[in-house]
Each structure stands twice: as structure tokens, then as C-alpha cells.
Amino acid sequence: MSEESTVVTHPFLDLAPLGAAQFASIEDRVARLLRTEQDVVIMQGEALLPLEGAIRSTAGPGTTALNVITGPYGQTFGDWLRDCGATVIDLAVPFHTAVTAAQIAAAFEEHPAIDFVSLVHAEAATGNTNPVAEIGEVVRRQGALFYLDAVASVGAEPVLPDAWGVDLCVIGAQKAMGGPAGVSAVSVSERAWARMAANPKAPRRSYLSLLDWKERWIDGGRKALLHAPAQLEMLALEACVERIEADGLDAVMGRHRAAAAATRAGARALGGGLEPYVHEDREAAPAATTLRAPSGVAASELVTRALSCDPALPLAAGGGALAKEMIRVNHYGVDATLGAVRASLAALGAALREKGIAADVESALRAAEDAWR
Ligand SMILES: *Cc1c(COP(=O)(O)O)cnc(C)c1O
């Protein structure tokens, strides 16, 4: 070995440091995507980090929380809220529907002490989407703090925290934004900051802390970062927002809406007992479509057969007990295309036929193409 041994540079590893100015500029771009004037805090982890951090920062023993459950995430939020000492009122609706603003209003009437509402906008795991604009009006009238998980909706349908009165709006880039899973963001209203400041149990000097970012980053004019940023993820987030800006957010959302419509129409035309899991089109999430397997056929088995033809298809069985009956078509991000929808329907049709069930693949593909337009 010579004295001057060299290091071979690597495109992912040998990056120039990511400074505060670039970090702040990425936050500003995310804020523009959400059309929000609120503070946007980017957090250095998957979306569960701000989801948990926002609850632990704002909820405590004095909180009465209405926790809306339209899928597995609502369940998790209820567990965190109870762990914080909040009184939790669970409002669970069947996974094949959405919650209505009238149901929220009825819950307020029955429990006037509610001062916190947690809601998942769209659930990739169950395929439904909730009418946040209408719900936001009801929540505002009650004066409750409004916490929203928009991880599976951002990029697929409008997410407008300011217009809807959302106080804590959490997003992740890994679904319809087509970006990285390792960073996430939350927009925080003045009311939410005040609630945190008044909460003695809000995480401080902690990775879960939002207040640390307020006090040491935002209030200081975003000049110095709290710790070394997750540089690869930040660059990936910047690239993914840049790509959405270049394509146009409306076009990106339009592709997701078309993919959902095409998948639902295609599944109905395929026959064989396969049908959209969420009954009403307007309650179906644009990011991902769930289908009900024919009775007597395990959804997980159909998915395994379909994936054996092409493992790259965006298909999965439902989680936990839903694996028996639910097929997920995850047509988000790069898979929000007619090609991915067509290939998924064809593979599901072939899997049904292997089980001896008649499936009309040609009609399904035609119906999908018509609905895409
Ligand atoms: C996908 C998703 C998340 C993030 O969870 P991952 O399983 O890590 O992708 C959070 N909330 C909702 C509603 C989601 O759909």
C-alpha cells in the first residue's frame, strides 16, 4: 500500500453537508404543497414519529379526545392517547365506509367535554377516505384541537390544513408523493403550539419533541439544526417534491383518482365475486383500492398467486384478520398508472381462474380503460 491510499467516492456516501438553509427551504416547499401558513416541522423518521410526537405533545390527563377509528391507525392513536392519560371516546365505523360530519357532531353533543379530535384522512390499509373539510367545520365549532393523519392522502387528494382548520397535519412521503419513508412532516397551528407549551408532559429534549424544534429551530430563525440531518432522506424528499411541482400537484392527484376509479370499475367487470371493499365511490381513497375476495376464497391466497406471476405488482393482502377477505391494490406513487392497474387486474383474474372461478379479464381491462378516462 502506498502512503497516499485513496478513498473511492460514492454518490450516496460522500455528500456535501446539508445545511440549515437547504433544510428550511425543503420545509417551505412542503408547506407550499399543503398550501399552509402554519409552521411545518420536518421530522427525521417515518411518519409514526410525528404522529406519536404530536399526540404526546398535546394530549394529557386533562384531555378528552374523540378518536375516530376507520382502520388500524385510529386504533393505534387511541392507545397513545390513553397512555398519555387522556379520556378517550372511540368512534369506530365499519371499514367499508367513511365517518360522517354528522357522526362527529353527534359525538360532541353526547360528550361536550371533547377538546381533541384525532382522525385519519385516508387509510391505505382499509381503502376509505373521510370528508375532512366537512368534519373540520364541525370540529372548529366545538373549538377542539384537530389532529389529522394525512400520510395516505397527501399527493392523492387535496390536503388543506389551513382551509380545513387542522391544527396538526402529519404527512409522509412514501405513499402518493412517491418519496422516501424515512422522513416526515407535521404542520402545527398556533393553537397547537400553545397547547404543547401548556402541557407539562409534552416531550422535551426528546426525539419525539415538537417543542424542541419550535424553541431551538423555528424561534431562532431556522439558523441551526438540532442534530445532523438525515441527509439522504432530506435529499430524496426534496427530489420528490420537485418532481410533484414539475408534474403539477393536480396532475399527480388526477392520476391517483383515475387509478382508483379504474381499479374499482375493473374489479366490478372482472366478476367472479371480487368487488370493491368500500361500497361508495366517494368514500374510496384515491391512493389505494381495497377489494373483497369472493366468499370461500382467502384474499391472501389470491394475492400470493397473483404475485407469483409478477412480484413487482402493487398487490398485498389486508393486515391481520383482514388477510382472509381483503386485497389491497396499492396504486400510489409510481404505480398510479393505467399499466399498473391493468396488470393487477389481469393477475387477479388469472388467480381467480386458477381457483376454477370464472373471471372476465377482457371486460375488466376495458372497464378500467374507460374509467381511467
Ligand atoms: C401508510 C400509512 C402510514 C405510515 O405507515 P407505514 O406502514 O410505515 O407506511 C400512516 N398512516 C396511514 C393512514 C397510512 O396509510
The ligand as an SDF file (V2000), in Angstrom:
LIG
                    3D

 15 15  0  0  0  0  0  0  0  0999 V2000
  -49.0370    4.1970    5.3670 C   0  0  0  0  0  0  0  0  0  0  0  0
  -49.6350    4.9500    6.4470 C   0  0  0  0  0  0  0  0  0  0  0  0
  -48.8650    5.4130    7.4920 C   0  0  0  0  0  0  0  0  0  0  0  0
  -47.3910    5.1370    7.5900 C   0  0  0  0  0  0  0  0  0  0  0  0
  -47.1870    3.8140    7.9420 O   0  0  0  0  0  0  0  0  0  0  0  0
  -46.2430    2.7560    7.2030 P   0  0  0  0  0  0  0  0  0  0  0  0
  -46.9360    1.4510    7.4710 O   0  0  0  0  0  0  0  0  0  0  0  0
  -44.9430    2.8410    7.8750 O   0  0  0  0  0  0  0  0  0  0  0  0
  -46.1720    3.0780    5.7620 O   0  0  0  0  0  0  0  0  0  0  0  0
  -49.5060    6.1370    8.4870 C   0  0  0  0  0  0  0  0  0  0  0  0
  -50.8140    6.3930    8.4400 N   0  0  0  0  0  0  0  0  0  0  0  0
  -51.5860    5.9530    7.4370 C   0  0  0  0  0  0  0  0  0  0  0  0
  -53.0380    6.2540    7.4330 C   0  0  0  0  0  0  0  0  0  0  0  0
  -51.0260    5.2090    6.4080 C   0  0  0  0  0  0  0  0  0  0  0  0
  -51.7980    4.7570    5.4200 O   0  0  0  0  0  0  0  0  0  0  0  0
  1  2  1  0
  2  3  1  0
  2 14  2  0
  3  4  1  0
  3 10  2  0
  4  5  1  0
  5  6  1  0
  6  7  2  0
  6  8  1  0
  6  9  1  0
 10 11  1  0
 11 12  2  0
 12 13  1  0
 12 14  1  0
 14 15  1  0
M  END
$$$$
